[in-house]
Amino acid sequence: MEVGILDFIEQCRDLAKQALGKHAGGGFARWVHVVLHCFRLEDEHSYRETPNRLKYMVEVRDALDLERDEIPDHTTIYKSFDRLKMWVWRALLRVSAQQHPQSGHAALDSTFFDRKRASSYFRQRTGRTIQTLKVTTLTDVESLAVLDVHIAARWKHDTKSGPQVVRVSADDLQSVAADSGFHNWHTEYEIAAHDVEYLVHHRGSSAKAAANNALNQAKGYTQRWMTETSYSITKRSLGDTVRALGWYRQFREIILMFAISNIEPLCDLL
């Protein structure tokens, strides 16, 4: 998705301040670092390229309240990705999703991101041979806003990760649609306990399964495929490979990617 970079920066600035709240300031303002990482991923810059580009982007620096001689060094930007904890990126994801109309109807699904940027030598040296991260998301079926994300290097079964994702947003949900991979009686019971209708596809061709699936279709189960659209938009815009080497950095990067995917459509409204 093509967006005006200045509009994007201004959106990220406002949302970062909102997400951080009282933690937005302190030393070199934390919200500035959050926006710099959004800028870095959106324009596909390396850490070293980011400050160099900012030197020639006066309007962007003005939006960030930065003078030309105040631009942080690339090593400072790199280290700030370690200092900013996971709750920061999850707060940004949550706030970005709240800017979209909430239908109360969501869909569960999983996708995968590659770790190919990390060389095989690095993976072996650190004892991490896993090449793919499994990502489970909860997506609003009308706005396509990603409400929450669960990431695993050791792939959990969908019936384990699904309820974790739903639990966070359960108070704002009326129904959740999911495919048969998310179906077992324990998952149905756990989601129903949150007073959320679970439209899950039942396996088999028995009369009971056929009746349940027909009822789910009538209630909007087909909207589950909107998650695939959400994944397509995110991966076309930001890629399907994480750049960071450490697993904890990769988790943060994926959360940030989905937050950016939520933010990009907001720029068209300015």
Residue frames as qw, qx, qy, qz and C-alpha x, y, z in Angstrom:
[[0.000, 0.889, 0.458, 0.000, 0.00, 0.00, 0.00],
 [0.414, 0.344, -0.015, 0.842, 1.43, 3.38, -1.01],
 [0.306, -0.855, -0.392, 0.148, 1.05, 6.04, 1.68],
 [0.201, 0.850, -0.157, 0.462, 2.39, 9.58, 2.03],
 [0.651, 0.006, -0.560, 0.513, 5.34, 9.25, 4.37],
 [0.009, -0.267, 0.320, -0.909, 4.62, 12.52, 6.20],
 [0.684, -0.307, -0.140, -0.647, 0.98, 11.54, 6.81],
 [0.853, -0.105, -0.507, 0.065, 2.21, 8.15, 8.01],
 [0.430, 0.153, -0.514, 0.726, 4.73, 9.70, 10.40],
 [0.279, -0.307, 0.179, -0.892, 2.10, 12.04, 11.86],
 [0.822, -0.258, -0.291, -0.417, -0.31, 9.16, 12.40],
 [0.781, -0.022, -0.532, 0.326, 2.40, 7.09, 14.08],
 [0.177, 0.290, -0.402, 0.850, 3.39, 10.04, 16.26],
 [0.519, -0.337, 0.061, -0.783, -0.14, 10.59, 17.55],
 [0.901, -0.181, -0.316, -0.235, -0.77, 6.88, 18.14],
 [0.653, 0.151, -0.552, 0.497, 2.62, 6.32, 19.78],
 [0.061, -0.325, 0.386, -0.861, 1.96, 9.10, 22.28],
 [0.728, -0.264, -0.048, -0.631, -1.48, 7.65, 22.98],
 [0.892, -0.022, -0.451, 0.005, -0.12, 4.12, 23.38],
 [0.537, 0.174, -0.533, 0.630, 2.73, 5.15, 25.69],
 [0.430, -0.815, -0.367, -0.130, 0.67, 7.57, 27.76],
 [0.393, -0.905, 0.166, 0.012, 2.67, 8.80, 30.74],
 [0.771, -0.299, 0.402, 0.393, 5.66, 6.76, 29.48],
 [0.621, 0.738, 0.193, 0.181, 5.93, 8.79, 26.26],
 [0.117, 0.930, -0.289, 0.195, 8.71, 11.06, 27.51],
 [0.806, -0.513, 0.256, 0.145, 11.88, 10.48, 29.49],
 [0.519, -0.350, 0.516, 0.585, 15.35, 11.30, 28.17],
 [0.143, 0.163, -0.598, -0.771, 15.17, 11.10, 24.41],
 [0.652, 0.074, 0.213, -0.724, 11.37, 10.84, 24.02],
 [0.457, -0.027, 0.889, 0.018, 10.28, 7.19, 23.77],
 [0.613, 0.611, 0.416, -0.278, 7.53, 8.02, 21.30],
 [0.294, 0.786, -0.410, -0.357, 10.18, 9.31, 18.87],
 [0.162, -0.365, 0.906, 0.138, 11.94, 5.95, 18.92],
 [0.549, 0.324, 0.743, -0.202, 8.63, 4.14, 18.34],
 [0.528, 0.776, 0.096, -0.330, 7.95, 6.33, 15.29],
 [0.091, 0.701, -0.643, -0.295, 11.50, 5.83, 13.98],
 [0.337, -0.106, 0.933, 0.061, 11.02, 2.07, 14.02],
 [0.563, 0.589, 0.519, -0.259, 7.68, 2.47, 12.20],
 [0.336, 0.843, -0.234, -0.348, 9.44, 4.66, 9.64],
 [0.154, -0.517, 0.814, 0.213, 12.28, 2.15, 9.30],
 [0.451, 0.147, 0.880, 0.005, 9.96, -0.77, 8.54],
 [0.498, 0.715, 0.357, -0.338, 7.53, 1.18, 6.37],
 [0.404, 0.841, -0.274, -0.232, 10.26, 2.43, 4.03],
 [0.983, 0.081, -0.003, 0.164, 12.40, -0.73, 4.36],
 [0.195, 0.840, -0.420, 0.284, 15.49, 1.02, 5.66],
 [0.739, -0.047, -0.532, 0.411, 18.36, -0.49, 7.56],
 [0.484, -0.762, -0.259, 0.344, 19.29, 0.98, 10.94],
 [0.479, -0.276, 0.193, 0.811, 22.23, 2.74, 9.33],
 [0.162, 0.386, 0.524, 0.742, 20.13, 4.23, 6.52],
 [0.202, -0.779, -0.594, -0.004, 17.39, 5.62, 8.79],
 [0.292, -0.763, -0.113, 0.565, 19.29, 8.61, 10.32],
 [0.319, -0.145, 0.471, 0.809, 20.93, 9.37, 6.96],
 [0.038, 0.526, 0.678, 0.511, 17.53, 9.72, 5.28],
 [0.255, -0.816, -0.474, 0.211, 16.17, 11.83, 8.13],
 [0.383, -0.416, 0.082, 0.820, 18.91, 14.41, 7.56],
 [0.038, 0.002, 0.497, 0.867, 17.29, 15.35, 4.25],
 [0.238, -0.546, -0.736, -0.321, 13.63, 15.10, 5.31],
 [0.027, 0.212, -0.299, 0.930, 12.92, 18.43, 6.97],
 [0.586, -0.307, -0.156, -0.734, 9.15, 18.01, 7.30],
 [0.825, -0.207, -0.526, 0.001, 9.53, 14.58, 8.88],
 [0.467, 0.035, -0.511, 0.721, 12.06, 15.95, 11.38],
 [0.227, -0.280, 0.114, -0.926, 9.65, 18.79, 12.20],
 [0.752, -0.308, -0.351, -0.466, 6.88, 16.25, 12.88],
 [0.828, -0.204, -0.456, 0.256, 9.24, 14.49, 15.28],
 [0.323, -0.942, 0.068, -0.054, 10.49, 17.72, 16.91],
 [0.830, -0.221, 0.205, 0.470, 14.04, 16.87, 15.83],
 [0.125, 0.894, -0.291, -0.317, 16.78, 19.24, 14.74],
 [0.778, 0.521, -0.352, -0.014, 19.24, 18.03, 12.13],
 [0.271, 0.525, -0.707, 0.387, 22.00, 17.70, 14.73],
 [0.533, -0.284, 0.561, -0.567, 19.68, 15.87, 17.17],
 [0.863, 0.164, -0.328, -0.347, 19.00, 12.82, 14.99],
 [0.742, -0.472, 0.472, -0.069, 19.95, 9.72, 16.99],
 [0.071, 0.521, -0.805, -0.273, 22.80, 7.56, 15.73],
 [0.742, 0.075, -0.533, -0.400, 21.90, 4.25, 14.07],
 [0.408, 0.064, -0.841, 0.349, 23.37, 2.38, 17.06],
 [0.218, 0.022, 0.508, -0.833, 21.03, 4.27, 19.39],
 [0.688, 0.103, -0.177, -0.696, 18.03, 3.38, 17.23],
 [0.641, 0.131, -0.753, -0.071, 19.15, -0.25, 17.17],
 [0.221, 0.028, -0.800, 0.558, 19.52, -0.43, 20.95],
 [0.403, -0.017, 0.259, -0.878, 16.16, 1.24, 21.54],
 [0.725, 0.001, -0.498, -0.475, 14.44, -1.77, 19.94],
 [0.539, -0.046, -0.782, 0.309, 15.81, -3.77, 22.88],
 [0.035, -0.001, -0.517, 0.855, 14.88, -1.18, 25.50],
 [0.549, -0.015, -0.038, -0.835, 11.28, -0.81, 24.36],
 [0.336, -0.048, 0.914, -0.223, 9.49, -3.81, 25.84],
 [0.023, 0.262, 0.884, 0.387, 6.86, -5.94, 24.14],
 [0.040, 0.669, 0.649, -0.360, 4.01, -4.11, 25.92],
 [0.029, 0.551, -0.131, -0.824, 4.91, -0.96, 23.95],
 [0.127, 0.129, -0.731, -0.658, 4.35, -2.64, 20.59],
 [0.082, -0.423, -0.902, -0.025, 1.21, -4.39, 21.80],
 [0.021, 0.656, 0.404, -0.638, -0.13, -1.07, 23.06],
 [0.112, 0.415, -0.387, -0.816, 0.56, 0.47, 19.65],
 [0.109, -0.129, -0.902, -0.398, -1.23, -2.45, 17.95],
 [0.050, -0.557, -0.783, 0.272, -4.22, -2.08, 20.26],
 [0.051, 0.639, 0.156, -0.751, -4.47, 1.70, 19.81],
 [0.098, 0.267, -0.595, -0.752, -4.08, 1.44, 16.03],
 [0.082, -0.296, -0.926, -0.221, -6.90, -1.13, 15.86],
 [0.019, -0.611, -0.620, 0.493, -9.16, 1.13, 17.93],
 [0.076, 0.427, -0.174, -0.884, -8.99, 3.81, 15.24],
 [0.228, -0.035, -0.778, -0.584, -11.01, 1.54, 12.93],
 [0.688, -0.204, -0.024, -0.696, -14.76, 0.85, 13.23],
 [0.111, -0.194, 0.949, -0.220, -15.26, -2.18, 15.46],
 [0.591, -0.099, -0.513, -0.615, -17.96, -4.57, 14.22],
 [0.645, -0.336, 0.509, -0.461, -17.74, -6.95, 17.18],
 [0.966, 0.185, 0.160, -0.084, -17.28, -9.84, 14.73],
 [0.067, -0.756, 0.627, 0.175, -13.77, -11.24, 14.32],
 [0.943, 0.255, -0.200, -0.079, -11.97, -14.15, 12.70],
 [0.597, -0.600, 0.518, 0.127, -9.16, -16.39, 13.92],
 [0.886, 0.453, -0.072, 0.073, -6.50, -17.69, 11.59],
 [0.643, -0.572, 0.336, 0.384, -2.79, -18.45, 11.41],
 [0.636, 0.752, -0.153, 0.075, -0.02, -17.54, 9.00],
 [0.855, -0.262, 0.076, 0.441, 3.76, -17.91, 8.89],
 [0.156, 0.958, -0.240, -0.031, 6.76, -15.57, 8.68],
 [0.889, 0.242, -0.209, 0.328, 10.20, -16.71, 7.55],
 [0.498, -0.812, 0.187, 0.240, 13.43, -16.18, 9.48],
 [0.852, 0.357, 0.124, 0.362, 15.63, -16.52, 6.38],
 [0.164, 0.914, -0.197, 0.316, 17.34, -13.17, 7.01],
 [0.547, -0.661, 0.507, -0.082, 19.09, -14.86, 9.93],
 [0.460, 0.517, -0.702, -0.170, 21.86, -16.92, 8.35],
 [0.922, -0.136, -0.352, -0.094, 21.99, -20.67, 8.90],
 [0.546, 0.238, -0.534, 0.600, 25.35, -20.13, 10.64],
 [0.201, -0.367, 0.340, -0.842, 23.76, -17.71, 13.14],
 [0.804, -0.258, -0.114, -0.523, 20.83, -20.05, 13.79],
 [0.879, 0.007, -0.449, 0.160, 23.15, -23.00, 14.43],
 [0.359, 0.327, -0.487, 0.726, 25.52, -20.97, 16.62],
 [0.342, -0.290, 0.320, -0.835, 22.64, -19.83, 18.83],
 [0.134, 0.073, 0.966, -0.210, 21.04, -23.27, 18.89],
 [0.499, 0.484, 0.378, -0.612, 17.96, -22.06, 16.99],
 [0.223, -0.048, 0.813, 0.536, 17.26, -24.05, 13.86],
 [0.314, 0.647, 0.664, -0.203, 13.61, -23.00, 13.47],
 [0.265, 0.046, 0.421, 0.866, 13.17, -21.18, 10.17],
 [0.220, -0.472, -0.512, -0.683, 9.49, -20.22, 10.41],
 [0.092, 0.066, 0.590, -0.799, 7.42, -18.41, 13.04],
 [0.120, -0.511, -0.813, -0.252, 3.74, -19.22, 13.44],
 [0.072, 0.013, 0.195, -0.978, 1.49, -16.18, 13.90],
 [0.074, -0.552, -0.829, -0.058, -2.14, -16.41, 15.02],
 [0.012, -0.067, 0.027, -0.997, -4.24, -13.27, 14.65],
 [0.122, 0.628, 0.719, -0.272, -7.67, -12.00, 15.59],
 [0.126, 0.023, 0.361, 0.924, -9.00, -9.75, 12.81],
 [0.389, 0.467, 0.391, -0.691, -12.14, -7.62, 12.62],
 [0.506, 0.281, 0.755, 0.307, -14.01, -9.01, 9.60],
 [0.299, 0.879, 0.371, 0.024, -15.30, -5.62, 8.42],
 [0.008, -0.971, 0.204, 0.126, -12.44, -3.15, 8.98],
 [0.860, 0.335, -0.274, 0.269, -9.65, -5.77, 8.60],
 [0.126, -0.784, 0.454, -0.403, -7.98, -4.26, 11.68],
 [0.690, 0.039, -0.685, 0.232, -5.79, -6.80, 13.48],
 [0.538, -0.746, -0.044, -0.391, -6.92, -6.78, 17.10],
 [0.586, -0.638, 0.496, -0.058, -4.36, -9.11, 18.66],
 [0.666, 0.524, -0.530, -0.033, -1.48, -11.39, 17.69],
 [0.798, -0.466, 0.380, -0.019, 0.07, -14.53, 19.15],
 [0.513, 0.679, -0.522, -0.044, 3.53, -15.62, 17.94],
 [0.847, -0.378, 0.372, -0.036, 5.27, -18.94, 18.53],
 [0.187, 0.631, -0.722, -0.213, 8.62, -20.35, 17.45],
 [0.084, -0.002, 0.995, -0.058, 7.58, -23.79, 18.68],
 [0.380, -0.171, -0.455, -0.787, 4.31, -24.19, 16.86],
 [0.337, 0.094, 0.729, -0.588, 1.42, -24.58, 19.23],
 [0.107, 0.417, 0.859, 0.275, -1.72, -26.29, 18.01],
 [0.116, -0.416, -0.266, -0.862, -4.39, -23.79, 16.96],
 [0.584, -0.608, -0.492, -0.218, -6.64, -24.96, 19.78],
 [0.620, -0.411, -0.317, 0.588, -3.97, -23.76, 22.25],
 [0.276, -0.055, 0.061, 0.958, -3.19, -20.37, 20.73],
 [0.123, -0.524, -0.563, -0.627, -6.74, -19.48, 19.62],
 [0.454, -0.753, -0.477, 0.013, -8.28, -18.97, 23.07],
 [0.517, -0.396, -0.117, 0.750, -5.26, -16.91, 24.17],
 [0.157, 0.148, 0.323, 0.921, -5.85, -14.45, 21.36],
 [0.287, -0.602, -0.570, -0.480, -9.62, -14.24, 21.90],
 [0.518, -0.567, -0.522, 0.370, -9.31, -13.75, 25.65],
 [0.332, -0.177, -0.066, 0.924, -7.62, -10.36, 25.32],
 [0.166, -0.038, -0.265, -0.949, -10.41, -8.80, 23.23],
 [0.118, -0.354, -0.927, -0.042, -13.35, -10.87, 24.49],
 [0.027, 0.545, 0.509, -0.665, -15.16, -7.93, 26.14],
 [0.237, 0.518, -0.171, -0.804, -15.53, -6.22, 22.74],
 [0.148, 0.140, -0.856, -0.475, -16.56, -9.29, 20.73],
 [0.743, 0.070, 0.184, -0.639, -19.92, -10.77, 19.78],
 [0.969, 0.167, 0.174, -0.062, -18.67, -13.64, 17.61],
 [0.161, -0.647, 0.676, 0.313, -15.47, -15.28, 16.40],
 [0.903, 0.372, -0.040, -0.212, -15.19, -17.38, 13.23],
 [0.240, -0.615, 0.739, 0.132, -12.49, -20.04, 12.86],
 [0.679, 0.290, -0.587, -0.331, -11.70, -23.06, 10.69],
 [0.927, -0.234, -0.256, -0.143, -11.63, -26.68, 11.82],
 [0.612, 0.291, -0.505, 0.534, -8.04, -26.39, 13.04],
 [0.095, -0.350, 0.421, -0.831, -9.33, -24.35, 15.99],
 [0.732, -0.277, -0.192, -0.592, -12.06, -26.88, 16.88],
 [0.438, -0.071, -0.870, 0.216, -12.22, -29.02, 19.98],
 [0.436, -0.700, -0.544, -0.152, -14.68, -29.08, 22.86],
 [0.533, -0.487, -0.279, 0.633, -12.27, -27.41, 25.30],
 [0.213, 0.015, 0.201, 0.956, -11.71, -24.42, 22.98],
 [0.249, -0.529, -0.553, -0.593, -15.46, -24.06, 22.37],
 [0.538, -0.662, -0.499, 0.152, -16.11, -24.12, 26.12],
 [0.482, -0.344, -0.134, 0.795, -13.36, -21.60, 26.92],
 [0.070, 0.153, 0.302, 0.939, -14.51, -19.09, 24.29],
 [0.370, -0.585, -0.593, -0.411, -18.18, -19.55, 25.20],
 [0.524, -0.537, -0.479, 0.456, -17.25, -18.75, 28.82],
 [0.225, -0.210, 0.013, 0.951, -16.37, -15.23, 27.62],
 [0.379, 0.655, 0.484, -0.439, -19.91, -14.87, 26.24],
 [0.181, 0.552, -0.492, -0.648, -18.60, -14.89, 22.66],
 [0.884, 0.308, 0.231, -0.265, -20.36, -16.91, 19.96],
 [0.326, -0.481, 0.726, 0.367, -17.88, -19.32, 18.39],
 [0.781, 0.519, 0.011, -0.346, -18.51, -19.97, 14.69],
 [0.238, -0.531, 0.784, 0.215, -16.09, -22.84, 14.16],
 [0.689, 0.302, -0.488, -0.442, -16.16, -25.26, 11.25],
 [0.764, -0.269, 0.538, -0.233, -16.93, -28.83, 12.37],
 [0.057, 0.391, -0.856, -0.332, -15.06, -31.74, 10.78],
 [0.264, 0.132, 0.954, -0.046, -16.77, -34.69, 9.15],
 [0.286, -0.102, -0.537, -0.787, -19.98, -35.24, 7.24],
 [0.092, -0.360, -0.886, 0.278, -22.31, -36.35, 10.01],
 [0.089, -0.749, -0.549, -0.361, -25.75, -34.81, 10.26],
 [0.436, -0.800, -0.237, 0.336, -24.72, -32.90, 13.40],
 [0.457, -0.324, 0.252, 0.789, -21.58, -31.46, 11.76],
 [0.187, 0.385, 0.575, 0.697, -23.51, -30.50, 8.61],
 [0.214, -0.830, -0.498, -0.129, -26.22, -28.79, 10.66],
 [0.469, -0.704, -0.072, 0.528, -23.69, -26.85, 12.75],
 [0.404, -0.121, 0.396, 0.816, -21.78, -25.74, 9.64],
 [0.069, 0.589, 0.597, 0.540, -24.96, -24.65, 7.86],
 [0.325, -0.865, -0.366, 0.107, -25.97, -22.61, 10.92],
 [0.494, -0.530, 0.118, 0.679, -22.51, -21.02, 11.09],
 [0.323, 0.233, 0.514, 0.759, -22.69, -20.10, 7.40],
 [0.095, -0.777, -0.527, -0.331, -25.98, -18.29, 8.02],
 [0.449, -0.838, -0.180, 0.251, -24.41, -16.38, 10.93],
 [0.178, 0.957, -0.227, -0.035, -21.49, -15.06, 8.90],
 [0.817, -0.343, 0.369, 0.280, -18.83, -17.78, 9.00],
 [0.727, 0.518, 0.232, 0.387, -17.82, -17.01, 5.41],
 [0.035, 0.974, -0.125, 0.187, -16.37, -13.69, 6.60],
 [0.785, -0.503, 0.256, 0.257, -13.53, -15.71, 8.15],
 [0.764, 0.323, 0.246, 0.502, -11.69, -15.42, 4.86],
 [0.083, 0.972, -0.007, 0.218, -11.16, -11.72, 5.50],
 [0.629, -0.673, 0.316, 0.229, -8.14, -12.74, 7.58],
 [0.758, 0.146, 0.410, 0.486, -6.47, -13.96, 4.38],
 [0.301, 0.847, 0.190, 0.396, -7.02, -10.51, 2.88],
 [0.382, -0.911, 0.152, -0.020, -5.43, -8.96, 5.96],
 [0.763, -0.345, 0.401, 0.371, -2.38, -11.23, 5.64],
 [0.642, 0.480, 0.367, 0.472, -2.07, -10.47, 1.94],
 [0.065, 0.961, 0.061, 0.262, -2.13, -6.70, 2.56],
 [0.536, -0.792, 0.275, 0.099, 0.48, -6.92, 5.32],
 [0.769, -0.181, 0.464, 0.400, 2.88, -9.19, 3.44],
 [0.549, 0.649, 0.303, 0.430, 2.61, -7.26, 0.17],
 [0.045, -0.969, 0.028, -0.242, 3.39, -4.03, 2.00],
 [0.359, -0.800, 0.458, -0.146, 6.02, -5.19, 4.50],
 [0.408, 0.436, -0.801, -0.035, 7.11, -8.62, 3.33],
 [0.903, -0.288, -0.173, -0.268, 6.77, -12.09, 4.83],
 [0.790, 0.087, -0.391, 0.464, 10.29, -12.31, 6.31],
 [0.449, -0.887, -0.048, 0.099, 11.48, -10.88, 9.60],
 [0.479, 0.746, -0.309, 0.344, 14.78, -9.01, 9.52],
 [0.397, -0.734, 0.453, -0.314, 15.81, -9.17, 13.17],
 [0.467, 0.331, -0.815, 0.091, 18.14, -11.95, 14.34],
 [0.062, -0.073, 0.823, -0.560, 17.10, -12.52, 17.96],
 [0.147, -0.430, -0.870, -0.194, 13.77, -14.29, 18.51],
 [0.115, -0.657, -0.528, 0.525, 12.50, -11.64, 20.94],
 [0.021, 0.433, -0.223, -0.873, 13.27, -8.93, 18.35],
 [0.104, -0.102, -0.810, -0.568, 11.47, -10.96, 15.71],
 [0.111, -0.576, -0.795, 0.154, 8.36, -11.19, 17.90],
 [0.049, -0.658, -0.214, 0.720, 8.39, -7.41, 18.39],
 [0.001, -0.256, 0.523, 0.813, 8.94, -6.85, 14.68],
 [0.080, -0.332, -0.871, -0.353, 5.89, -8.93, 13.73],
 [0.092, -0.700, -0.593, 0.387, 3.68, -7.04, 16.21],
 [0.059, -0.577, 0.097, 0.809, 4.97, -3.78, 14.74],
 [0.031, -0.003, 0.740, 0.672, 4.27, -4.98, 11.18],
 [0.091, -0.561, -0.810, -0.147, 0.61, -5.61, 11.99],
 [0.130, -0.719, -0.330, 0.597, 0.38, -2.26, 13.81],
 [0.060, -0.370, 0.390, 0.841, 1.74, -0.55, 10.68],
 [0.022, -0.257, -0.845, -0.469, -0.78, -2.48, 8.60],
 [0.103, -0.717, -0.655, 0.214, -3.52, -1.00, 10.82],
 [0.164, -0.664, -0.061, 0.727, -2.05, 2.50, 10.54],
 [0.239, -0.053, 0.590, 0.769, -1.58, 2.66, 6.76],
 [0.031, 0.589, 0.714, 0.377, -5.32, 2.86, 5.86],
 [0.219, -0.798, -0.387, 0.407, -5.74, 5.73, 8.34],
 [0.292, -0.363, 0.258, 0.847, -3.42, 7.88, 6.22],
 [0.099, 0.338, 0.688, 0.635, -5.96, 7.82, 3.38],
 [0.190, -0.772, -0.607, 0.017, -8.47, 9.53, 5.68],
 [0.348, -0.537, -0.108, 0.761, -6.29, 12.60, 6.29]]
